Amino acid sequence: MKISQSSGIPIYQQIADYFRTEILEGKYQQGEYLPSIRGLAKDLKISVITTIKAYEQLETEGLVTAVQGKGYYVNAQDAEMLQEQHRRKVEDALMEAIKYARIAGMSDGEVTATLETLLEFEEG
Amino acid sequence: MNTQAVISCDNIEKQYKNFALKVDHLEFPKGFATALIGENGAGKTTLLEIIAGLRLEHKGEVTYFDQYNEEDRENNPIVKNKIGYTGTSNYFLPAWNLNQTKAVQKLLFENFDGDKYDAILRDLALTSGDAFEGDKKVSNLSDGNRTKLMLAGVLARDTELLLMDEPASPLDPLMRDKLCNLIHDYIASSEGEKSVIFSTHNIADMENVTDYAIFVENGRVVEQGFVEELKEKYIYVKGDAEDEAAVAPHLFDMSKGKYGFEGLVLAENIDKLAGYDLIRETPTLMQLSVGIMRANTKLGAGIR
Protein backbone atom coordinates (compact mmCIF):
# COMPACT_ATOMS: atom_id res chain seq x y z
CA MET A 1 0.00 0.00 0.00
CA LYS A 2 1.30 3.43 -0.91
CA ILE A 3 0.15 6.39 1.13
CA SER A 4 0.54 9.89 -0.27
CA GLN A 5 0.73 12.80 2.14
CA SER A 6 0.08 15.40 -0.54
CA SER A 7 -2.44 13.88 -2.94
CA GLY A 8 -5.33 15.87 -1.51
CA ILE A 9 -7.10 12.63 -0.62
CA PRO A 10 -7.18 12.26 3.17
CA ILE A 11 -4.88 9.52 4.43
CA TYR A 12 -7.69 7.64 6.19
CA GLN A 13 -9.56 7.62 2.87
CA GLN A 14 -6.58 6.12 1.07
CA ILE A 15 -6.34 3.36 3.66
CA ALA A 16 -10.08 2.65 3.58
CA ASP A 17 -9.98 2.55 -0.24
CA TYR A 18 -7.11 0.10 -0.18
CA PHE A 19 -8.73 -2.34 2.23
CA ARG A 20 -12.14 -1.99 0.56
CA THR A 21 -10.61 -3.12 -2.73
CA GLU A 22 -8.75 -5.93 -1.01
CA ILE A 23 -11.91 -7.14 0.69
CA LEU A 24 -14.13 -6.85 -2.38
CA GLU A 25 -11.54 -8.69 -4.44
CA GLY A 26 -11.70 -11.51 -1.92
CA LYS A 27 -8.13 -11.13 -0.65
CA TYR A 28 -9.49 -11.25 2.89
CA GLN A 29 -11.56 -14.24 3.92
CA GLN A 30 -14.74 -13.90 5.91
CA GLY A 31 -13.84 -13.69 9.60
CA GLU A 32 -10.24 -12.76 8.90
CA TYR A 33 -8.89 -9.83 10.91
CA LEU A 34 -7.50 -6.68 9.33
CA PRO A 35 -4.00 -5.73 10.53
CA SER A 36 -4.00 -4.43 14.11
CA ILE A 37 -4.72 -0.72 14.40
CA ARG A 38 -1.47 0.17 16.12
CA GLY A 39 0.61 -2.24 14.05
CA LEU A 40 -0.69 -0.69 10.84
CA ALA A 41 -0.11 2.83 12.15
CA LYS A 42 3.48 1.91 12.94
CA ASP A 43 4.09 0.24 9.57
CA LEU A 44 2.59 3.14 7.61
CA LYS A 45 4.16 5.76 9.90
CA ILE A 46 0.84 7.45 10.50
CA SER A 47 -1.08 8.20 13.66
CA VAL A 48 -3.22 5.55 15.35
CA ILE A 49 -6.31 7.71 15.12
CA THR A 50 -6.02 7.88 11.33
CA THR A 51 -6.07 4.07 11.06
CA ILE A 52 -9.03 3.91 13.41
CA LYS A 53 -10.89 6.39 11.24
CA ALA A 54 -10.18 4.29 8.13
CA TYR A 55 -11.42 1.11 9.81
CA GLU A 56 -14.49 2.88 11.19
CA GLN A 57 -15.39 3.96 7.69
CA LEU A 58 -15.19 0.33 6.50
CA GLU A 59 -17.37 -0.61 9.46
CA THR A 60 -20.01 1.98 8.47
CA GLU A 61 -19.98 0.52 4.99
CA GLY A 62 -20.75 -2.88 6.49
CA LEU A 63 -17.51 -4.46 5.27
CA VAL A 64 -16.00 -5.20 8.67
CA THR A 65 -17.14 -5.59 12.26
CA ALA A 66 -15.31 -4.23 15.30
CA VAL A 67 -14.68 -6.47 18.28
CA GLN A 68 -13.71 -4.69 21.48
CA GLY A 69 -10.08 -5.40 22.25
CA LYS A 70 -9.58 -7.70 19.26
CA GLY A 71 -9.79 -5.52 16.21
CA TYR A 72 -11.79 -5.55 13.01
CA TYR A 73 -12.79 -8.73 11.15
CA VAL A 74 -14.13 -9.01 7.64
CA ASN A 75 -17.84 -9.68 7.21
CA ALA A 76 -19.35 -12.13 4.80
CA GLN A 77 -19.59 -10.23 1.55
CA ASP A 78 -23.04 -10.64 0.10
CA ALA A 79 -22.73 -9.35 -3.44
CA GLU A 80 -26.42 -8.53 -3.72
CA MET A 81 -26.44 -6.66 -0.43
CA LEU A 82 -23.39 -4.66 -1.44
CA GLN A 83 -25.01 -3.67 -4.67
CA GLU A 84 -28.14 -2.69 -2.79
CA GLN A 85 -26.04 -0.51 -0.48
CA HIS A 86 -24.43 1.22 -3.40
CA ARG A 87 -27.79 1.78 -5.06
CA ARG A 88 -29.02 3.43 -1.90
CA LYS A 89 -25.97 5.69 -1.88
CA VAL A 90 -26.69 6.71 -5.46
CA GLU A 91 -30.27 7.54 -4.49
CA ASP A 92 -29.12 9.58 -1.49
CA ALA A 93 -26.66 11.54 -3.59
CA LEU A 94 -29.27 12.22 -6.26
CA MET A 95 -31.77 13.37 -3.62
CA GLU A 96 -29.13 15.80 -2.41
CA ALA A 97 -28.64 17.02 -5.98
CA ILE A 98 -32.40 17.48 -6.43
CA LYS A 99 -32.52 19.49 -3.22
CA TYR A 100 -29.93 21.92 -4.54
CA ALA A 101 -31.58 21.99 -7.96
CA ARG A 102 -34.80 23.19 -6.30
CA ILE A 103 -32.91 25.89 -4.42
CA ALA A 104 -31.31 27.02 -7.66
CA GLY A 105 -34.72 26.97 -9.38
CA MET A 106 -33.67 24.47 -12.05
CA SER A 107 -36.40 22.74 -14.03
CA ASP A 108 -36.67 18.95 -14.10
CA GLY A 109 -35.54 19.02 -17.70
CA GLU A 110 -32.42 20.97 -16.78
CA VAL A 111 -31.60 18.51 -13.99
CA THR A 112 -31.84 15.46 -16.24
CA ALA A 113 -29.92 17.29 -18.96
CA THR A 114 -27.15 18.04 -16.45
CA LEU A 115 -27.06 14.42 -15.36
CA GLU A 116 -26.88 13.23 -18.95
CA THR A 117 -24.07 15.66 -19.74
CA LEU A 118 -22.15 14.46 -16.70
CA LEU A 119 -22.68 10.82 -17.66
CA GLU A 120 -21.40 11.50 -21.16
CA PHE A 121 -18.46 13.39 -19.72
CA GLU A 122 -17.63 10.46 -17.44
CA GLU A 123 -17.82 7.97 -20.33
CA GLY A 124 -15.98 10.16 -22.77
CA MET B 1 -14.96 8.14 20.23
CA ASN B 2 -15.13 6.19 23.46
CA THR B 3 -11.81 5.87 25.17
CA GLN B 4 -10.50 5.25 28.64
CA ALA B 5 -8.25 7.75 30.33
CA VAL B 6 -4.66 6.94 31.23
CA ILE B 7 -4.44 10.19 33.19
CA SER B 8 -7.25 12.42 34.42
CA CYS B 9 -6.72 15.83 35.95
CA ASP B 10 -9.36 17.49 38.08
CA ASN B 11 -9.42 21.07 39.34
CA ILE B 12 -5.69 21.50 38.91
CA GLU B 13 -4.42 24.90 39.97
CA LYS B 14 -0.89 26.11 40.23
CA GLN B 15 -0.23 29.73 41.00
CA TYR B 16 2.93 31.57 40.08
CA LYS B 17 3.70 35.25 40.39
CA ASN B 18 2.53 36.27 36.94
CA PHE B 19 0.93 33.11 35.75
CA ALA B 20 -1.65 30.59 36.86
CA LEU B 21 -2.34 27.14 35.47
CA LYS B 22 -5.97 26.21 35.84
CA VAL B 23 -7.40 22.96 34.48
CA ASP B 24 -10.91 21.97 35.54
CA HIS B 25 -11.04 18.57 33.96
CA LEU B 26 -8.72 16.95 31.45
CA GLU B 27 -8.37 13.37 30.29
CA PHE B 28 -5.51 11.87 28.32
CA PRO B 29 -6.75 8.94 26.21
CA LYS B 30 -5.27 5.52 26.96
CA GLY B 31 -3.49 3.72 24.12
CA PHE B 32 -2.74 6.88 22.14
CA ALA B 33 -0.07 9.53 21.69
CA THR B 34 -1.19 12.94 22.95
CA ALA B 35 0.55 16.19 22.08
CA LEU B 36 0.47 19.24 24.34
CA ILE B 37 0.68 22.28 22.09
CA GLY B 38 0.95 25.92 23.07
CA GLU B 39 3.12 28.99 23.26
CA ASN B 40 6.18 29.28 25.42
CA GLY B 41 5.01 29.89 28.96
CA ALA B 42 1.50 28.57 28.25
CA GLY B 43 1.77 25.96 31.00
CA LYS B 44 2.64 22.76 29.14
CA THR B 45 5.72 21.97 31.17
CA THR B 46 4.01 22.83 34.45
CA LEU B 47 1.18 20.44 33.60
CA LEU B 48 3.59 17.66 32.60
CA GLU B 49 5.63 18.18 35.74
CA ILE B 50 2.54 18.01 37.94
CA ILE B 51 1.58 14.73 36.29
CA ALA B 52 5.13 13.40 36.56
CA GLY B 53 5.28 14.36 40.23
CA LEU B 54 8.02 16.95 39.91
CA ARG B 55 5.73 19.67 41.25
CA LEU B 56 4.00 18.40 44.32
CA GLU B 57 2.63 21.76 45.46
CA HIS B 58 -0.60 22.33 43.60
CA LYS B 59 -4.34 22.18 44.03
CA GLY B 60 -6.50 19.46 42.54
CA GLU B 61 -6.05 15.80 41.76
CA VAL B 62 -4.36 13.65 39.19
CA THR B 63 -5.61 10.09 38.65
CA TYR B 64 -3.28 7.51 37.13
CA PHE B 65 -4.41 4.48 35.14
CA ASP B 66 -7.97 5.09 36.32
CA GLN B 67 -7.22 3.92 39.86
CA TYR B 68 -4.17 5.49 41.50
CA ASN B 69 -3.79 8.91 43.06
CA GLU B 70 -0.69 11.03 43.51
CA GLU B 71 0.15 9.43 46.83
CA ASP B 72 0.19 6.04 45.13
CA ARG B 73 2.51 7.44 42.49
CA GLU B 74 4.94 8.46 45.22
CA ASN B 75 4.68 5.39 47.42
CA ASN B 76 3.48 2.48 45.31
CA PRO B 77 6.35 1.08 43.20
CA ILE B 78 3.84 -0.44 40.76
CA VAL B 79 2.72 3.04 39.70
CA LYS B 80 6.22 4.49 39.67
CA ASN B 81 7.49 1.67 37.48
CA LYS B 82 4.73 2.18 34.94
CA ILE B 83 5.68 5.79 34.21
CA GLY B 84 8.70 7.10 32.34
CA TYR B 85 9.55 10.82 32.18
CA THR B 86 12.01 12.83 30.11
CA GLY B 87 12.43 16.55 30.71
CA THR B 88 14.15 19.37 28.90
CA SER B 89 17.00 19.61 31.35
CA ASN B 90 19.40 16.77 31.86
CA TYR B 91 18.73 14.80 35.03
CA PHE B 92 21.95 12.82 35.02
CA LEU B 93 24.90 14.30 36.90
CA PRO B 94 27.41 15.78 34.43
CA ALA B 95 30.30 13.88 35.99
CA TRP B 96 28.70 10.48 35.44
CA ASN B 97 29.77 8.35 32.54
CA LEU B 98 27.37 6.27 30.49
CA ASN B 99 27.96 3.09 32.49
CA GLN B 100 27.14 4.96 35.66
CA THR B 101 23.87 6.27 34.23
CA LYS B 102 22.99 2.64 33.60
CA ALA B 103 23.93 1.56 37.14
CA VAL B 104 21.88 4.35 38.70
CA GLN B 105 18.77 3.57 36.70
CA LYS B 106 19.14 -0.14 37.48
CA LEU B 107 19.14 0.82 41.13
CA LEU B 108 16.14 3.14 40.83
CA PHE B 109 13.80 1.08 38.68
CA GLU B 110 13.01 -2.59 39.14
CA ASN B 111 12.09 -3.06 35.52
CA PHE B 112 15.17 -1.39 34.03
CA ASP B 113 16.78 -3.62 31.39
CA GLY B 114 20.51 -2.82 31.15
CA ASP B 115 21.07 -4.81 27.96
CA LYS B 116 18.14 -3.11 26.30
CA TYR B 117 19.60 0.26 27.40
CA ASP B 118 22.92 -0.57 25.76
CA ALA B 119 21.13 -1.77 22.64
CA ILE B 120 19.06 1.43 22.36
CA LEU B 121 22.13 3.60 22.92
CA ARG B 122 23.94 1.71 20.16
CA ASP B 123 20.94 2.06 17.90
CA LEU B 124 20.60 5.80 18.52
CA ALA B 125 24.33 6.41 18.22
CA LEU B 126 24.36 4.64 14.90
CA THR B 127 22.17 7.26 13.29
CA SER B 128 24.14 10.19 14.68
CA GLY B 129 27.52 8.72 13.84
CA ASP B 130 28.64 9.15 17.43
CA ALA B 131 30.22 6.30 19.29
CA PHE B 132 28.59 5.78 22.67
CA GLU B 133 31.34 4.45 24.85
CA GLY B 134 30.69 3.37 28.38
CA ASP B 135 33.25 5.75 29.87
CA LYS B 136 32.02 8.78 27.98
CA LYS B 137 30.92 11.49 30.39
CA VAL B 138 27.47 13.01 30.39
CA SER B 139 29.05 16.49 30.43
CA ASN B 140 30.67 15.76 27.07
CA LEU B 141 27.38 15.02 25.34
CA SER B 142 25.56 17.51 23.16
CA ASP B 143 21.99 18.54 24.06
CA GLY B 144 20.64 16.18 21.44
CA ASN B 145 22.65 13.28 22.77
CA ARG B 146 21.58 13.97 26.34
CA THR B 147 17.98 13.80 25.16
CA LYS B 148 18.78 10.47 23.50
CA LEU B 149 20.29 9.26 26.76
CA MET B 150 17.09 10.08 28.66
CA LEU B 151 14.95 8.51 25.92
CA ALA B 152 17.03 5.34 26.08
CA GLY B 153 16.57 5.32 29.85
CA VAL B 154 12.78 5.38 29.74
CA LEU B 155 12.55 3.02 26.77
CA ALA B 156 14.74 0.43 28.52
CA ARG B 157 12.06 0.10 31.19
CA ASP B 158 8.81 -1.79 30.94
CA THR B 159 6.47 1.19 31.26
CA GLU B 160 2.89 1.92 30.26
CA LEU B 161 3.07 5.69 30.06
CA LEU B 162 5.77 7.98 28.72
CA LEU B 163 5.73 11.66 29.65
CA MET B 164 8.07 13.67 27.45
CA ASP B 165 8.66 17.38 27.67
CA GLU B 166 9.80 18.74 24.29
CA PRO B 167 11.56 15.56 23.22
CA ALA B 168 11.94 16.71 19.60
CA SER B 169 13.44 20.18 20.16
CA PRO B 170 17.10 19.31 20.63
CA LEU B 171 17.08 16.58 17.98
CA ASP B 172 18.22 16.81 14.36
CA PRO B 173 15.75 15.91 11.57
CA LEU B 174 17.05 12.35 11.26
CA MET B 175 16.72 11.80 14.97
CA ARG B 176 13.22 13.36 15.04
CA ASP B 177 12.19 10.81 12.46
CA LYS B 178 13.69 8.15 14.71
CA LEU B 179 11.84 9.57 17.72
CA CYS B 180 8.56 9.20 15.80
CA ASN B 181 9.45 5.59 15.02
CA LEU B 182 10.28 4.96 18.68
CA ILE B 183 6.88 6.35 19.72
CA HIS B 184 5.15 4.25 17.05
CA ASP B 185 6.99 1.14 18.24
CA TYR B 186 6.12 1.89 21.84
CA ILE B 187 2.41 2.41 21.13
CA ALA B 188 2.31 -0.66 18.84
CA SER B 189 4.03 -2.90 21.39
CA SER B 190 0.62 -3.50 22.96
CA GLU B 191 -2.82 -3.06 21.46
CA GLY B 192 -4.10 -0.16 23.52
CA GLU B 193 -2.26 -0.39 26.85
CA LYS B 194 0.61 2.02 26.23
CA SER B 195 0.23 5.77 26.05
CA VAL B 196 2.54 8.68 25.34
CA ILE B 197 2.07 12.29 26.37
CA PHE B 198 4.51 14.81 24.96
CA SER B 199 4.74 18.55 24.59
CA THR B 200 6.12 19.94 21.36
CA HIS B 201 6.71 23.00 19.21
CA ASN B 202 7.81 20.76 16.33
CA ILE B 203 4.26 20.13 15.27
CA ALA B 204 4.88 19.33 11.62
CA ASP B 205 7.59 16.81 12.54
CA MET B 206 5.36 15.11 15.07
CA GLU B 207 2.04 15.17 13.20
CA ASN B 208 2.27 11.56 12.09
CA VAL B 209 2.48 10.29 15.65
CA THR B 210 -0.07 12.65 17.16
CA ASP B 211 -3.45 11.05 17.84
CA TYR B 212 -4.85 13.52 20.32
CA ALA B 213 -3.97 17.19 20.64
CA ILE B 214 -4.44 19.43 23.66
CA PHE B 215 -3.93 23.17 23.12
CA VAL B 216 -2.83 25.10 26.15
CA GLU B 217 -2.77 28.89 26.16
CA ASN B 218 -2.14 31.19 29.10
CA GLY B 219 -2.63 28.41 31.63
CA ARG B 220 -5.92 27.17 30.20
CA VAL B 221 -6.88 24.32 27.90
CA VAL B 222 -8.42 26.15 24.95
CA GLU B 223 -9.09 23.27 22.55
CA GLN B 224 -8.60 19.52 22.48
CA GLY B 225 -9.60 16.48 20.48
CA PHE B 226 -8.54 13.60 18.30
CA VAL B 227 -6.65 15.09 15.39
CA GLU B 228 -8.94 13.49 12.80
CA GLU B 229 -11.96 15.02 14.54
CA LEU B 230 -10.34 18.45 14.81
CA LYS B 231 -9.64 18.26 11.08
CA GLU B 232 -13.38 17.93 10.54
CA LYS B 233 -14.30 20.57 13.07
CA TYR B 234 -12.17 23.20 11.31
CA ILE B 235 -11.74 23.88 7.60
CA TYR B 236 -8.84 25.81 6.13
CA VAL B 237 -9.95 28.38 3.57
CA LYS B 238 -8.06 30.68 1.22
CA GLY B 239 -9.60 33.58 -0.62
CA ASP B 240 -8.97 36.75 -2.61
CA ALA B 241 -8.34 40.11 -0.99
CA GLU B 242 -11.64 41.58 -2.28
CA ASP B 243 -13.69 39.12 -0.16
CA GLU B 244 -11.60 39.63 2.94
CA ALA B 245 -13.82 42.11 4.80
CA ALA B 246 -17.02 40.17 4.12
CA VAL B 247 -15.57 36.80 5.08
CA ALA B 248 -13.58 37.94 8.12
CA PRO B 249 -16.46 37.88 10.67
CA HIS B 250 -17.10 34.20 9.96
CA LEU B 251 -13.51 33.04 10.29
CA PHE B 252 -12.10 31.57 13.47
CA ASP B 253 -8.68 32.89 12.63
CA MET B 254 -7.37 34.80 9.66
CA SER B 255 -4.05 35.91 8.30
CA LYS B 256 -3.87 38.50 5.55
CA GLY B 257 -1.43 38.93 2.74
CA LYS B 258 -1.06 41.25 -0.22
CA TYR B 259 -3.05 39.03 -2.59
CA GLY B 260 -5.53 37.41 -0.28
CA PHE B 261 -6.24 35.84 3.05
CA GLU B 262 -6.29 32.42 4.59
CA GLY B 263 -7.43 30.98 7.87
CA LEU B 264 -9.50 28.57 9.85
CA VAL B 265 -13.26 28.48 9.81
CA LEU B 266 -15.43 26.28 11.98
CA ALA B 267 -17.09 23.65 9.78
CA GLU B 268 -20.46 24.63 11.26
CA ASN B 269 -20.01 28.13 9.80
CA ILE B 270 -18.87 27.08 6.34
CA ASP B 271 -22.36 27.49 4.85
CA LYS B 272 -22.18 31.21 5.62
CA LEU B 273 -19.30 31.45 3.15
CA ALA B 274 -21.18 29.68 0.34
CA GLY B 275 -21.27 32.73 -1.93
CA TYR B 276 -17.55 33.44 -1.96
CA ASP B 277 -14.89 32.02 -4.21
CA LEU B 278 -12.76 30.19 -1.67
CA ILE B 279 -10.40 27.25 -1.70
CA ARG B 280 -11.26 24.79 1.06
CA GLU B 281 -8.70 22.44 2.48
CA THR B 282 -8.38 20.00 5.34
CA PRO B 283 -6.06 21.78 7.74
CA THR B 284 -2.74 20.23 8.70
CA LEU B 285 -2.03 19.94 12.41
CA MET B 286 0.38 22.84 11.97
CA GLN B 287 -2.33 25.07 10.44
CA LEU B 288 -4.75 24.04 13.17
CA SER B 289 -2.19 24.79 15.84
CA VAL B 290 -1.23 28.20 14.52
CA GLY B 291 -4.88 29.20 14.11
CA ILE B 292 -5.94 27.99 17.53
CA MET B 293 -2.89 29.46 19.22
CA ARG B 294 -3.29 32.80 17.48
CA ALA B 295 -6.98 32.99 18.34
CA ASN B 296 -6.16 32.43 22.00
CA THR B 297 -2.80 34.06 22.42
CA LYS B 298 -2.07 36.22 25.39
CA LEU B 299 -0.12 38.43 23.01
CA GLY B 300 -3.47 39.62 21.75
CA ALA B 301 -4.48 40.30 18.17
CA GLY B 302 -1.38 42.40 17.58
CA ILE B 303 0.61 39.62 15.93
CA ARG B 304 -1.97 38.77 13.32
Boltz contact constraints between the chains, C-beta under 6 A:
constraints:
  - contact:
      token1: [A, 36]
      token2: [B, 191]
      max_distance: 6.0
  - contact:
      token1: [A, 38]
      token2: [B, 187]
      max_distance: 6.0
  - contact:
      token1: [A, 38]
      token2: [B, 188]
      max_distance: 6.0
  - contact:
      token1: [A, 38]
      token2: [B, 191]
      max_distance: 6.0
  - contact:
      token1: [A, 39]
      token2: [B, 188]
      max_distance: 6.0
  - contact:
      token1: [A, 42]
      token2: [B, 184]
      max_distance: 6.0
  - contact:
      token1: [A, 42]
      token2: [B, 188]
      max_distance: 6.0
  - contact:
      token1: [A, 45]
      token2: [B, 208]
      max_distance: 6.0
  - contact:
      token1: [A, 46]
      token2: [B, 208]
      max_distance: 6.0
  - contact:
      token1: [A, 47]
      token2: [B, 208]
      max_distance: 6.0
  - contact:
      token1: [A, 47]
      token2: [B, 209]
      max_distance: 6.0
  - contact:
      token1: [A, 47]
      token2: [B, 210]
      max_distance: 6.0
  - contact:
      token1: [A, 47]
      token2: [B, 211]
      max_distance: 6.0
  - contact:
      token1: [A, 48]
      token2: [B, 32]
      max_distance: 6.0
  - contact:
      token1: [A, 48]
      token2: [B, 211]
      max_distance: 6.0
  - contact:
      token1: [A, 49]
      token2: [B, 211]
      max_distance: 6.0
  - contact:
      token1: [A, 49]
      token2: [B, 226]
      max_distance: 6.0
  - contact:
      token1: [A, 49]
      token2: [B, 227]
      max_distance: 6.0
  - contact:
      token1: [A, 49]
      token2: [B, 228]
      max_distance: 6.0
  - contact:
      token1: [A, 53]
      token2: [B, 228]
      max_distance: 6.0
